[in-house]
Amino acid sequence: TAYTALVPSENSFIKKLKTSGRSLVVFYGSQTGTGEEFAGRLAKEGIRYRMKGMVADPEECDMEELVNMKSIPNSLAVFCLATYGEGDPTDNAMEFVDWLKNGDADLNGLNYAVFGLGNKTYEHYNEVAIYVDHRLEQLGATRVFELGLGDDDANIEDDFITWKDKFWPAVCDFFGIEGAGEDVSIRQYKLTEHVDALPEKVYTGEIARLHSYKNQRSPYDAKNPYLAPVKVNRELHGPTSERSCMHIEFDIEGSTMRYEAGDHLAVYPVNNSELVNKIGEVCQVDLDTVITLTNTDEESTKKHPFPCPCSYRTALTHYLDITSNPRTHVLKELAEYCSDQADKDKLKLMASTTPEGKALYQQWITQENRNIVHILEDIPSLKPPLDHLCELLPRLQCRYYSISSSPKLHPTTIHITAVVVEYKTPTGRINRGVTTTWLKEKHPSDPPCLVPIFVRKSQFRLPTRPATPVIMVGPGTGLAPFRGFIQERDIARKEGKEVGDTILYFGCRRRHEDYLYKEELEEFEKNGTLKLHTAFSREQAQKEYVTHLLENNKEEIWSVIGEKNGHIYICGDARNMARDVHNILVKVVMERGKMTEMEATAFIKKMDTQKRYSSDVWS
Ligand code: FMN
């Protein structure tokens, strides 16, 4: 409105920068916290170069103010931006990117740099960062340092620190800053211990609103999850399988929660109590101490790193990620708390960007897969204050699962299909997936086991007209969303609607071992709802996968996608499967559609834009 243009609002980052004597602002587009963490690290490091920095969430800022950045002398705006889905910005950067796209702001005089967060297994690798970097220049801004791209499939931490190492000298060059200051670690949060905290004022695991788990109020979302009772928890694998796959049904009756087949279910997990206790022992702290961590930067919109006040136990159980491999800046800050010089040197080396340091981090942290508990165990002289550790650890994230039911058949329950993650690390330890291990123990009971969940809408949808034929490629738990799709097509058929072919490609190791929902699928096949193609990779000498079946069914594929304007869906955790399927489709279109490779690729691309070619893949 005209108002905000005249009077700097709460959301004026320029005003904040000016009143606190800062010249560096680091914006982040982040969904699961990595981009936010990187932004925080950059803002903090600015002080070494006499550029006092501030982190900012574009969703909470008037981004139009970028045109006025030049009113702050020697100022710099950095953007740490993740890419999602089909090359989309994160929720919090959506509006900003739209503004760049649709507007024609004059950004002359704005100095900037962009670091992108992405994953090479996705087709639209780092598209948001690439676009923003290019668009800012187009609008007249000055690129101070080249675009950096982080690949979360390889080692994004390495990509980031390598970029950062060259970024700062370039910034110094650009602004004529001479010599870096001391590399001192400054605490971001101040500790308060509460001796007589009133229990009703203390958070016990709520994501945002105090007592939100006691008095639940819809609508439910990421900040306000619904505590759903577990109604069913059943093993899907046969007794000979060495793995476990759970079919879980959450009760949503009376919650007003709605979902559609193809949506995702987010689950907030809880950390294992043995790991939590171990940290308490090493740090020699009573985990039931109630604390508040308060940001020392008063301008920051983030007052606390997690809901405070809460006990250390709550923080370590509900709010902090204690099972991932810690990033280098955590090791660097922890190094100061080693009483043994050799231990200190080792941590510092791992946090450095020297080739030896990177190699050691790669081996000792990444390959040998150590989490914070393993590090504390293996470096006995390391005794960090627990409040500092809590400041450094990243937030525990919710996990997303493809919903495996249709609301048309199951209006009051949401189903998921999840493999229990458990493996031995090179140091002989057993690592367990936080969420699946926790869910494994949740069975129907009275009182019920409650799990904090919310539904995230997806783009993964059946065609609006049931008459449109569909091909679904879903090996392993990639079957999940298709179970919902098939249920929906079955209902349409039983209602007497005209339903096009519903074709499923499913694959697993052996039919008696990990063939998920075998009876259900065979029943759908028998009643005429489903055409089923199965590949059992380990039942014969020659490995057979769904991709092999696709290669042998070119006629059927072309009939669906070429002749009947049908849809094709791919889902699964097979890293390269989506690419393989894409290549096979190009071949099918070339052969059956009599097109050149270029025309065939364009044909598939068009299916993509028409939402007739969708994938829901994870790696
Ligand atoms: N990276 C890409 O480069 N392109 C994508 O299209 C893309 N889609 C993603 C979709 C999902 C569901 C997930 C979980 C990740 C995707 N990624 C993609 C990778 C993320 O951008 C990457 O992991 C990044 O580090 C996340 O940053 P954040 O923690 O700040 O949200």
Residues whose N, C-alpha, C, O or C-beta is under 5 A from the ligand:
A	BS01	FMN	G29 S30 Q31 T32 G33 T34 G35 E36 A82 T83 Y84 G85 E86 G87 L117 G118 N119 Y122 H124 Y125 N126 E127 D152
